Amino acid sequence: MNIKNLLAEADPSDVTKEQLINDFKVVVADAEALLKATAGQGGEAVAAVRARVEESLATAKVKMADAQAALLAKTRAAARATDEYVHTHPWQSIGGAAAVGVVIGLLIGRR
């Protein structure tokens, strides 16, 4: 298992950034509607808008928790793949780290 394969295995059912943004736009729109409804009215209209806001928030929270869990799983898998690569190819890893260190040293030394 390598990192490129992990990144390429994006599941279409995963929550995308656009979906999360759209969900939060809905939550904001519902919150604005709640504010407008409570400014001039009370009673049944306010209760309906509040229920819609609560439902939107609950949906957004669930999707965010799912996205967080998926991101955590992918991060752990990438860390495992990196660990396996370093153990399998120690000299290439040392060489790569040394090259990155030299480049960073050169960039810092230019200042």
Secondary structure, 3 states (H helix, E strand, C coil): CCHHHHHHCCCCCCCCHHHHHHHHHHHHHHHHHHHHHHHHCCCHHHHHHHHHHHHHHHHHHHHHHHHHHHHHHHHHHHHHHHHHHHHHCHHHHHHHHHHHHHHHHHHHHCC
